[in-house]
């Protein structure tokens, strides 16, 4: 079955036989027993979002992932957050069910679906109550494999991707640096070629920051400079992408965990390289062309993050609406008051609008992946422009809608919104993540102003 056909014509009986649903723990129909579905969770079923715009495949993914997530109640995520403990068993459950290969082709051990379905998976994880922490525990394992699958060698793909899909290995994305921030084209981490027996290799020196799950990852997709800035013809050249081993016991590598505000269950780190040796065969694609390869992963990441933000927003809004219906003050439910109802209604409409933008961007990404590779260079450039604008816009809109929903949820619950047991305070803390990372709101507006409106570049 072709990938396009698999995405458009899957039926329930066919899905059950494919990779991501091959285990007995995940069987259809998923909604036949509502009590079973909610037995372990304090978050209500996923019913708030309108689903008429989704394909049967996307809805099947949503139901299946929701069933798995129901095994990890909100109390599980509260404890992981408070103890700053990695949700290893959650990651393992997703891997065992085959979900980590959702957006990879069957010949690589994946399910042959796309970023549209992966976005739905990530949204469902966040919406289940897991929030950004649950989503981020598998986030990089989904999008970081995209450039590797597209540009990696046969040896890299066969030796790495299957182990990431199985859960044996985890991966992280090594791009951001403390000295350059969002100025990616001026990265200072360098990978210098080394002469020697066995084909030499590279020596990496520099620093990365805010690297999620580096402490538990076996692999890192590393972007490093292989040609000095003063020697390149175009700003986008001179950077190379590597799929490297992370081995803290090896000479030249150190990691320090960063204490942070939200998403505490997953580690975020500073990573220091000091002449860290890597083999030559860890180079992904062509030397000095790594920025173009990394863009393939960045657009996918923006789509996934938009989905995660949506899940967070819908979860918070659902909790707030339930509370507003049940909480009685002055002998009436507080939801009768327009001061409560209108902000929540506004938050819902903002989430619904952002949802359409997010899945539009994901569809464009998938369409490009499935398109004819014989397209002209100009046609490809136009398509990449459209994907970039859509993915960045979706990430912006979803992040803003999620923050608004989480903030209003806390205010609706009042004092109880400040209590850990009601979860909305955790989701509010986590809702700042998609507003800040992987690119700020302001930089997205700069991008749209320049690339769409033709305004002069301000930076």
Order of alpha helices (4+ residues) and beta strands (2+ residues): alpha-alpha-alpha-alpha-alpha-alpha-alpha-alpha-alpha-beta-beta-beta-beta-beta-beta-beta-beta-alpha-beta-beta-alpha-alpha-alpha-alpha
